[in-house]
Amino acid sequence: MNKTTINIIYVLAMVSTVVLVDILFFRHKFWERLVANVGIILVYVAFYFSFIKNR
């Protein structure tokens, strides 16, 4: 697979994780949802720079 395909799959996985966590755990809690979303995105960014960017 080329780099563009890997990036698209990675972004789709990140978006689906954020949406699922929002729906399952933090539906009516704004600040908790915001903090969880930022945390999820930071984990994905760290994983990207650690493993995928060097590929």
PQR file of N, CA, C, O and H, with PARSE charges and radii, in Angstrom:
ATOM      1  N   MET A   1       0.846  -1.182   0.000 -0.4000 1.5000
ATOM      2  CA  MET A   1       0.000   0.000   0.000 -0.0000 2.0000
ATOM      3  C   MET A   1       0.890   1.243   0.000  0.5500 1.7000
ATOM      4  O   MET A   1       1.978   1.257   0.575 -0.5500 1.4000
ATOM      5  N   ASN A   2       0.399   2.261  -0.650 -0.4000 1.5000
ATOM      6  CA  ASN A   2       1.186   3.490  -0.675 -0.0000 2.0000
ATOM      7  C   ASN A   2       0.870   4.365   0.534  0.5500 1.7000
ATOM      8  O   ASN A   2      -0.044   4.074   1.306 -0.5500 1.4000
ATOM      9  H   ASN A   2      -0.485   2.249  -1.118  0.4000 1.0000
ATOM     10  N   LYS A   3       1.628   5.423   0.683 -0.4000 1.5000
ATOM     11  CA  LYS A   3       1.542   6.295   1.860 -0.0000 2.0000
ATOM     12  C   LYS A   3       0.174   6.955   2.000  0.5500 1.7000
ATOM     13  O   LYS A   3      -0.329   7.089   3.116 -0.5500 1.4000
ATOM     14  H   LYS A   3       2.370   5.659   0.056  0.4000 1.0000
ATOM     15  N   THR A   4      -0.431   7.366   0.903 -0.4000 1.5000
ATOM     16  CA  THR A   4      -1.728   8.038   0.953 -0.0000 2.0000
ATOM     17  C   THR A   4      -2.816   7.102   1.471  0.5500 1.7000
ATOM     18  O   THR A   4      -3.656   7.512   2.272 -0.5500 1.4000
ATOM     19  H   THR A   4      -0.023   7.258  -0.004  0.4000 1.0000
ATOM     20  N   THR A   5      -2.807   5.874   1.029 -0.4000 1.5000
ATOM     21  CA  THR A   5      -3.805   4.905   1.480 -0.0000 2.0000
ATOM     22  C   THR A   5      -3.664   4.627   2.971  0.5500 1.7000
ATOM     23  O   THR A   5      -4.660   4.543   3.690 -0.5500 1.4000
ATOM     24  H   THR A   5      -2.125   5.541   0.378  0.4000 1.0000
ATOM     25  N   ILE A   6      -2.447   4.488   3.426 -0.4000 1.5000
ATOM     26  CA  ILE A   6      -2.207   4.250   4.850 -0.0000 2.0000
ATOM     27  C   ILE A   6      -2.687   5.440   5.685  0.5500 1.7000
ATOM     28  O   ILE A   6      -3.292   5.252   6.740 -0.5500 1.4000
ATOM     29  H   ILE A   6      -1.638   4.557   2.842  0.4000 1.0000
ATOM     30  N   ASN A   7      -2.424   6.652   5.222 -0.4000 1.5000
ATOM     31  CA  ASN A   7      -2.867   7.847   5.952 -0.0000 2.0000
ATOM     32  C   ASN A   7      -4.395   7.948   5.989  0.5500 1.7000
ATOM     33  O   ASN A   7      -4.964   8.321   7.014 -0.5500 1.4000
ATOM     34  H   ASN A   7      -1.932   6.806   4.365  0.4000 1.0000
ATOM     35  N   ILE A   8      -5.050   7.625   4.895 -0.4000 1.5000
ATOM     36  CA  ILE A   8      -6.519   7.684   4.864 -0.0000 2.0000
ATOM     37  C   ILE A   8      -7.119   6.659   5.817  0.5500 1.7000
ATOM     38  O   ILE A   8      -8.052   6.971   6.557 -0.5500 1.4000
ATOM     39  H   ILE A   8      -4.588   7.322   4.062  0.4000 1.0000
ATOM     40  N   ILE A   9      -6.592   5.440   5.803 -0.4000 1.5000
ATOM     41  CA  ILE A   9      -7.081   4.417   6.725 -0.0000 2.0000
ATOM     42  C   ILE A   9      -6.831   4.824   8.168  0.5500 1.7000
ATOM     43  O   ILE A   9      -7.674   4.595   9.035 -0.5500 1.4000
ATOM     44  H   ILE A   9      -5.834   5.187   5.202  0.4000 1.0000
ATOM     45  N   TYR A  10      -5.672   5.426   8.430 -0.4000 1.5000
ATOM     46  CA  TYR A  10      -5.329   5.859   9.775 -0.0000 2.0000
ATOM     47  C   TYR A  10      -6.284   6.945  10.274  0.5500 1.7000
ATOM     48  O   TYR A  10      -6.744   6.893  11.415 -0.5500 1.4000
ATOM     49  H   TYR A  10      -4.987   5.612   7.726  0.4000 1.0000
ATOM     50  N   VAL A  11      -6.580   7.918   9.428 -0.4000 1.5000
ATOM     51  CA  VAL A  11      -7.493   9.002   9.811 -0.0000 2.0000
ATOM     52  C   VAL A  11      -8.911   8.455  10.025  0.5500 1.7000
ATOM     53  O   VAL A  11      -9.597   8.867  10.960 -0.5500 1.4000
ATOM     54  H   VAL A  11      -6.206   7.961   8.501  0.4000 1.0000
ATOM     55  N   LEU A  12      -9.343   7.544   9.177 -0.4000 1.5000
ATOM     56  CA  LEU A  12     -10.671   6.945   9.354 -0.0000 2.0000
ATOM     57  C   LEU A  12     -10.751   6.154  10.660  0.5500 1.7000
ATOM     58  O   LEU A  12     -11.783   6.173  11.330 -0.5500 1.4000
ATOM     59  H   LEU A  12      -8.785   7.209   8.417  0.4000 1.0000
ATOM     60  N   ALA A  13      -9.678   5.466  11.023 -0.4000 1.5000
ATOM     61  CA  ALA A  13      -9.657   4.737  12.294 -0.0000 2.0000
ATOM     62  C   ALA A  13      -9.724   5.705  13.467  0.5500 1.7000
ATOM     63  O   ALA A  13     -10.409   5.434  14.454 -0.5500 1.4000
ATOM     64  H   ALA A  13      -8.840   5.451  10.478  0.4000 1.0000
ATOM     65  N   MET A  14      -9.020   6.831  13.373 -0.4000 1.5000
ATOM     66  CA  MET A  14      -9.039   7.821  14.443 -0.0000 2.0000
ATOM     67  C   MET A  14     -10.432   8.424  14.594  0.5500 1.7000
ATOM     68  O   MET A  14     -10.935   8.550  15.711 -0.5500 1.4000
ATOM     69  H   MET A  14      -8.464   7.052  12.571  0.4000 1.0000
ATOM     70  N   VAL A  15     -11.050   8.792  13.494 -0.4000 1.5000
ATOM     71  CA  VAL A  15     -12.387   9.398  13.542 -0.0000 2.0000
ATOM     72  C   VAL A  15     -13.407   8.409  14.090  0.5500 1.7000
ATOM     73  O   VAL A  15     -14.259   8.779  14.897 -0.5500 1.4000
ATOM     74  H   VAL A  15     -10.641   8.690  12.587  0.4000 1.0000
ATOM     75  N   SER A  16     -13.325   7.165  13.661 -0.4000 1.5000
ATOM     76  CA  SER A  16     -14.288   6.185  14.159 -0.0000 2.0000
ATOM     77  C   SER A  16     -14.095   5.913  15.645  0.5500 1.7000
ATOM     78  O   SER A  16     -15.071   5.687  16.360 -0.5500 1.4000
ATOM     79  H   SER A  16     -12.632   6.864  13.005  0.4000 1.0000
ATOM     80  N   THR A  17     -12.854   5.929  16.119 -0.4000 1.5000
ATOM     81  CA  THR A  17     -12.612   5.758  17.552 -0.0000 2.0000
ATOM     82  C   THR A  17     -13.196   6.906  18.355  0.5500 1.7000
ATOM     83  O   THR A  17     -13.831   6.684  19.386 -0.5500 1.4000
ATOM     84  H   THR A  17     -12.061   6.112  15.537  0.4000 1.0000
ATOM     85  N   VAL A  18     -12.990   8.117  17.897 -0.4000 1.5000
ATOM     86  CA  VAL A  18     -13.523   9.287  18.598 -0.0000 2.0000
ATOM     87  C   VAL A  18     -15.052   9.244  18.632  0.5500 1.7000
ATOM     88  O   VAL A  18     -15.652   9.502  19.675 -0.5500 1.4000
ATOM     89  H   VAL A  18     -12.474   8.297  17.059  0.4000 1.0000
ATOM     90  N   VAL A  19     -15.676   8.925  17.522 -0.4000 1.5000
ATOM     91  CA  VAL A  19     -17.142   8.881  17.460 -0.0000 2.0000
ATOM     92  C   VAL A  19     -17.693   7.777  18.354  0.5500 1.7000
ATOM     93  O   VAL A  19     -18.675   7.992  19.065 -0.5500 1.4000
ATOM     94  H   VAL A  19     -15.188   8.715  16.675  0.4000 1.0000
ATOM     95  N   LEU A  20     -17.082   6.610  18.328 -0.4000 1.5000
ATOM     96  CA  LEU A  20     -17.552   5.506  19.167 -0.0000 2.0000
ATOM     97  C   LEU A  20     -17.428   5.818  20.653  0.5500 1.7000
ATOM     98  O   LEU A  20     -18.332   5.510  21.430 -0.5500 1.4000
ATOM     99  H   LEU A  20     -16.285   6.435  17.750  0.4000 1.0000
ATOM    100  N   VAL A  21     -16.325   6.420  21.049 -0.4000 1.5000
ATOM    101  CA  VAL A  21     -16.151   6.775  22.463 -0.0000 2.0000
ATOM    102  C   VAL A  21     -17.177   7.835  22.859  0.5500 1.7000
ATOM    103  O   VAL A  21     -17.739   7.778  23.952 -0.5500 1.4000
ATOM    104  H   VAL A  21     -15.591   6.670  20.418  0.4000 1.0000
ATOM    105  N   ASP A  22     -17.419   8.795  21.976 -0.4000 1.5000
ATOM    106  CA  ASP A  22     -18.433   9.818  22.262 -0.0000 2.0000
ATOM    107  C   ASP A  22     -19.807   9.193  22.463  0.5500 1.7000
ATOM    108  O   ASP A  22     -20.508   9.521  23.420 -0.5500 1.4000
ATOM    109  H   ASP A  22     -16.962   8.841  21.088  0.4000 1.0000
ATOM    110  N   ILE A  23     -20.186   8.307  21.576 -0.4000 1.5000
ATOM    111  CA  ILE A  23     -21.521   7.716  21.642 -0.0000 2.0000
ATOM    112  C   ILE A  23     -21.660   6.773  22.834  0.5500 1.7000
ATOM    113  O   ILE A  23     -22.673   6.799  23.532 -0.5500 1.4000
ATOM    114  H   ILE A  23     -19.616   8.041  20.798  0.4000 1.0000
ATOM    115  N   LEU A  24     -20.646   5.942  23.068 -0.4000 1.5000
ATOM    116  CA  LEU A  24     -20.764   4.918  24.100 -0.0000 2.0000
ATOM    117  C   LEU A  24     -20.610   5.440  25.523  0.5500 1.7000
ATOM    118  O   LEU A  24     -21.289   4.954  26.428 -0.5500 1.4000
ATOM    119  H   LEU A  24     -19.823   5.921  22.501  0.4000 1.0000
ATOM    120  N   PHE A  25     -19.739   6.413  25.741 -0.4000 1.5000
ATOM    121  CA  PHE A  25     -19.409   6.787  27.113 -0.0000 2.0000
ATOM    122  C   PHE A  25     -19.781   8.217  27.504  0.5500 1.7000
ATOM    123  O   PHE A  25     -20.192   8.445  28.642 -0.5500 1.4000
ATOM    124  H   PHE A  25     -19.187   6.808  25.006  0.4000 1.0000
ATOM    125  N   PHE A  26     -19.650   9.180  26.602 -0.4000 1.5000
ATOM    126  CA  PHE A  26     -19.768  10.589  26.989 -0.0000 2.0000
ATOM    127  C   PHE A  26     -20.837  11.334  26.204  0.5500 1.7000
ATOM    128  O   PHE A  26     -20.599  12.450  25.743 -0.5500 1.4000
ATOM    129  H   PHE A  26     -19.316   8.995  25.678  0.4000 1.0000
ATOM    130  N   ARG A  27     -21.988  10.746  26.050 -0.4000 1.5000
ATOM    131  CA  ARG A  27     -23.021  11.355  25.214 -0.0000 2.0000
ATOM    132  C   ARG A  27     -23.487  12.716  25.746  0.5500 1.7000
ATOM    133  O   ARG A  27     -23.638  13.649  24.957 -0.5500 1.4000
ATOM    134  H   ARG A  27     -22.182   9.840  26.425  0.4000 1.0000
ATOM    135  N   HIS A  28     -23.717  12.857  27.036 -0.4000 1.5000
ATOM    136  CA  HIS A  28     -24.282  14.097  27.588 -0.0000 2.0000
ATOM    137  C   HIS A  28     -23.305  14.839  28.492  0.5500 1.7000
ATOM    138  O   HIS A  28     -23.722  15.666  29.303 -0.5500 1.4000
ATOM    139  H   HIS A  28     -23.594  12.099  27.677  0.4000 1.0000
ATOM    140  N   LYS A  29     -22.024  14.560  28.365 -0.4000 1.5000
ATOM    141  CA  LYS A  29     -21.007  15.213  29.196 -0.0000 2.0000
ATOM    142  C   LYS A  29     -20.021  15.926  28.281  0.5500 1.7000
ATOM    143  O   LYS A  29     -19.142  15.296  27.693 -0.5500 1.4000
ATOM    144  H   LYS A  29     -21.685  13.888  27.706  0.4000 1.0000
ATOM    145  N   PHE A  30     -20.172  17.240  28.162 -0.4000 1.5000
ATOM    146  CA  PHE A  30     -19.392  17.997  27.187 -0.0000 2.0000
ATOM    147  C   PHE A  30     -17.909  18.023  27.523  0.5500 1.7000
ATOM    148  O   PHE A  30     -17.087  17.660  26.682 -0.5500 1.4000
ATOM    149  H   PHE A  30     -20.886  17.751  28.639  0.4000 1.0000
ATOM    150  N   TRP A  31     -17.546  18.444  28.730 -0.4000 1.5000
ATOM    151  CA  TRP A  31     -16.129  18.630  29.070 -0.0000 2.0000
ATOM    152  C   TRP A  31     -15.376  17.307  29.127  0.5500 1.7000
ATOM    153  O   TRP A  31     -14.225  17.229  28.699 -0.5500 1.4000
ATOM    154  H   TRP A  31     -18.214  18.739  29.413  0.4000 1.0000
ATOM    155  N   GLU A  32     -16.012  16.277  29.649 -0.4000 1.5000
ATOM    156  CA  GLU A  32     -15.365  14.965  29.686 -0.0000 2.0000
ATOM    157  C   GLU A  32     -15.149  14.435  28.272  0.5500 1.7000
ATOM    158  O   GLU A  32     -14.117  13.834  27.973 -0.5500 1.4000
ATOM    159  H   GLU A  32     -16.947  16.340  29.997  0.4000 1.0000
ATOM    160  N   ARG A  33     -16.125  14.663  27.418 -0.4000 1.5000
ATOM    161  CA  ARG A  33     -16.002  14.236  26.022 -0.0000 2.0000
ATOM    162  C   ARG A  33     -14.877  14.981  25.320  0.5500 1.7000
ATOM    163  O   ARG A  33     -14.110  14.380  24.568 -0.5500 1.4000
ATOM    164  H   ARG A  33     -16.963  15.151  27.661  0.4000 1.0000
ATOM    165  N   LEU A  34     -14.773  16.282  25.559 -0.4000 1.5000
ATOM    166  CA  LEU A  34     -13.719  17.087  24.951 -0.0000 2.0000
ATOM    167  C   LEU A  34     -12.345  16.605  25.394  0.5500 1.7000
ATOM    168  O   LEU A  34     -11.449  16.457  24.563 -0.5500 1.4000
ATOM    169  H   LEU A  34     -15.397  16.770  26.170  0.4000 1.0000
ATOM    170  N   VAL A  35     -12.164  16.360  26.681 -0.4000 1.5000
ATOM    171  CA  VAL A  35     -10.876  15.889  27.201 -0.0000 2.0000
ATOM    172  C   VAL A  35     -10.544  14.506  26.638  0.5500 1.7000
ATOM    173  O   VAL A  35      -9.397  14.250  26.274 -0.5500 1.4000
ATOM    174  H   VAL A  35     -12.891  16.480  27.356  0.4000 1.0000
ATOM    175  N   ALA A  36     -11.519  13.625  26.563 -0.4000 1.5000
ATOM    176  CA  ALA A  36     -11.290  12.289  26.018 -0.0000 2.0000
ATOM    177  C   ALA A  36     -10.922  12.363  24.533  0.5500 1.7000
ATOM    178  O   ALA A  36     -10.037  11.637  24.081 -0.5500 1.4000
ATOM    179  H   ALA A  36     -12.452  13.833  26.858  0.4000 1.0000
ATOM    180  N   ASN A  37     -11.585  13.220  23.785 -0.4000 1.5000
ATOM    181  CA  ASN A  37     -11.270  13.364  22.358 -0.0000 2.0000
ATOM    182  C   ASN A  37      -9.862  13.896  22.149  0.5500 1.7000
ATOM    183  O   ASN A  37      -9.136  13.406  21.284 -0.5500 1.4000
ATOM    184  H   ASN A  37     -12.305  13.810  24.153  0.4000 1.0000
ATOM    185  N   VAL A  38      -9.475  14.879  22.921 -0.4000 1.5000
ATOM    186  CA  VAL A  38      -8.114  15.413  22.814 -0.0000 2.0000
ATOM    187  C   VAL A  38      -7.097  14.329  23.175  0.5500 1.7000
ATOM    188  O   VAL A  38      -6.067  14.200  22.513 -0.5500 1.4000
ATOM    189  H   VAL A  38     -10.065  15.277  23.623  0.4000 1.0000
ATOM    190  N   GLY A  39      -7.378  13.563  24.206 -0.4000 1.5000
ATOM    191  CA  GLY A  39      -6.474  12.480  24.598 -0.0000 2.0000
ATOM    192  C   GLY A  39      -6.350  11.420  23.522  0.5500 1.7000
ATOM    193  O   GLY A  39      -5.248  10.945  23.249 -0.5500 1.4000
ATOM    194  H   GLY A  39      -8.214  13.668  24.744  0.4000 1.0000
ATOM    195  N   ILE A  40      -7.454  11.042  22.909 -0.4000 1.5000
ATOM    196  CA  ILE A  40      -7.425  10.040  21.842 -0.0000 2.0000
ATOM    197  C   ILE A  40      -6.610  10.551  20.658  0.5500 1.7000
ATOM    198  O   ILE A  40      -5.808   9.814  20.086 -0.5500 1.4000
ATOM    199  H   ILE A  40      -8.349  11.428  23.130  0.4000 1.0000
ATOM    200  N   ILE A  41      -6.815  11.796  20.297 -0.4000 1.5000
ATOM    201  CA  ILE A  41      -6.083  12.367  19.167 -0.0000 2.0000
ATOM    202  C   ILE A  41      -4.592  12.450  19.481  0.5500 1.7000
ATOM    203  O   ILE A  41      -3.768  12.184  18.605 -0.5500 1.4000
ATOM    204  H   ILE A  41      -7.467  12.395  20.761  0.4000 1.0000
ATOM    205  N   LEU A  42      -4.226  12.811  20.709 -0.4000 1.5000
ATOM    206  CA  LEU A  42      -2.816  12.857  21.074 -0.0000 2.0000
ATOM    207  C   LEU A  42      -2.166  11.483  21.012  0.5500 1.7000
ATOM    208  O   LEU A  42      -1.015  11.360  20.594 -0.5500 1.4000
ATOM    209  H   LEU A  42      -4.895  13.027  21.421  0.4000 1.0000
ATOM    210  N   VAL A  43      -2.893  10.449  21.423 -0.4000 1.5000
ATOM    211  CA  VAL A  43      -2.359   9.087  21.337 -0.0000 2.0000
ATOM    212  C   VAL A  43      -2.158   8.694  19.875  0.5500 1.7000
ATOM    213  O   VAL A  43      -1.129   8.116  19.528 -0.5500 1.4000
ATOM    214  H   VAL A  43      -3.828  10.549  21.763  0.4000 1.0000
ATOM    215  N   TYR A  44      -3.120   8.999  19.022 -0.4000 1.5000
ATOM    216  CA  TYR A  44      -2.979   8.685  17.601 -0.0000 2.0000
ATOM    217  C   TYR A  44      -1.817   9.453  16.971  0.5500 1.7000
ATOM    218  O   TYR A  44      -1.079   8.896  16.159 -0.5500 1.4000
ATOM    219  H   TYR A  44      -3.956   9.469  19.303  0.4000 1.0000
ATOM    220  N   VAL A  45      -1.648  10.716  17.334 -0.4000 1.5000
ATOM    221  CA  VAL A  45      -0.545  11.511  16.782 -0.0000 2.0000
ATOM    222  C   VAL A  45       0.796  10.950  17.239  0.5500 1.7000
ATOM    223  O   VAL A  45       1.727  10.856  16.438 -0.5500 1.4000
ATOM    224  H   VAL A  45      -2.247  11.169  17.994  0.4000 1.0000
ATOM    225  N   ALA A  46       0.911  10.578  18.504 -0.4000 1.5000
ATOM    226  CA  ALA A  46       2.155   9.999  19.004 -0.0000 2.0000
ATOM    227  C   ALA A  46       2.469   8.687  18.299  0.5500 1.7000
ATOM    228  O   ALA A  46       3.616   8.436  17.931 -0.5500 1.4000
ATOM    229  H   ALA A  46       0.155  10.655  19.154  0.4000 1.0000
ATOM    230  N   PHE A  47       1.456   7.851  18.110 -0.4000 1.5000
ATOM    231  CA  PHE A  47       1.648   6.586  17.403 -0.0000 2.0000
ATOM    232  C   PHE A  47       2.061   6.833  15.962  0.5500 1.7000
ATOM    233  O   PHE A  47       2.912   6.117  15.434 -0.5500 1.4000
ATOM    234  H   PHE A  47       0.524   8.055  18.409  0.4000 1.0000
ATOM    235  N   TYR A  48       1.474   7.832  15.316 -0.4000 1.5000
ATOM    236  CA  TYR A  48       1.802   8.162  13.934 -0.0000 2.0000
ATOM    237  C   TYR A  48       3.264   8.570  13.815  0.5500 1.7000
ATOM    238  O   TYR A  48       3.987   8.074  12.951 -0.5500 1.4000
ATOM    239  H   TYR A  48       0.782   8.414  15.744  0.4000 1.0000
ATOM    240  N   PHE A  49       3.694   9.475  14.686 -0.4000 1.5000
ATOM    241  CA  PHE A  49       5.080   9.941  14.590 -0.0000 2.0000
ATOM    242  C   PHE A  49       6.074   8.861  15.001  0.5500 1.7000
ATOM    243  O   PHE A  49       7.227   8.895  14.572 -0.5500 1.4000
ATOM    244  H   PHE A  49       3.106   9.878  15.387  0.4000 1.0000
ATOM    245  N   SER A  50       5.656   7.921  15.811 -0.4000 1.5000
ATOM    246  CA  SER A  50       6.560   6.857  16.250 -0.0000 2.0000
ATOM    247  C   SER A  50       6.729   5.771  15.186  0.5500 1.7000
ATOM    248  O   SER A  50       7.843   5.295  14.967 -0.5500 1.4000
ATOM    249  H   SER A  50       4.720   7.894  16.160  0.4000 1.0000
ATOM    250  N   PHE A  51       5.649   5.375  14.529 -0.4000 1.5000
ATOM    251  CA  PHE A  51       5.705   4.195  13.696 -0.0000 2.0000
ATOM    252  C   PHE A  51       5.406   4.438  12.226  0.5500 1.7000
ATOM    253  O   PHE A  51       6.090   3.889  11.362 -0.5500 1.4000
ATOM    254  H   PHE A  51       4.744   5.762  14.707  0.4000 1.0000
ATOM    255  N   ILE A  52       4.415   5.235  11.926 -0.4000 1.5000
ATOM    256  CA  ILE A  52       3.946   5.315  10.554 -0.0000 2.0000
ATOM    257  C   ILE A  52       4.731   6.345   9.719  0.5500 1.7000
ATOM    258  O   ILE A  52       4.968   6.113   8.534 -0.5500 1.4000
ATOM    259  H   ILE A  52       3.859   5.681  12.627  0.4000 1.0000
ATOM    260  N   LYS A  53       5.126   7.450  10.304 -0.4000 1.5000
ATOM    261  CA  LYS A  53       5.803   8.483   9.557 -0.0000 2.0000
ATOM    262  C   LYS A  53       7.142   7.997   9.003  0.5500 1.7000
ATOM    263  O   LYS A  53       7.547   8.408   7.916 -0.5500 1.4000
ATOM    264  H   LYS A  53       4.933   7.638  11.267  0.4000 1.0000
ATOM    265  N   ASN A  54       7.821   7.138   9.733 -0.4000 1.5000
ATOM    266  CA  ASN A  54       9.139   6.663   9.304 -0.0000 2.0000
ATOM    267  C   ASN A  54       9.065   5.607   8.217  0.5500 1.7000
ATOM    268  O   ASN A  54      10.101   5.202   7.690 -0.5500 1.4000
ATOM    269  H   ASN A  54       7.492   6.805  10.616  0.4000 1.0000
ATOM    270  N   ARG A  55       7.919   5.169   7.882 -0.4000 1.5000
ATOM    271  CA  ARG A  55       7.743   4.112   6.900 -0.0000 2.0000
ATOM    272  C   ARG A  55       8.054   4.529   5.516  0.5500 1.7000
ATOM    273  O   ARG A  55       7.945   3.726   4.590 -0.5500 1.4000
ATOM    274  H   ARG A  55       7.078   5.498   8.310  0.4000 1.0000
TER
END
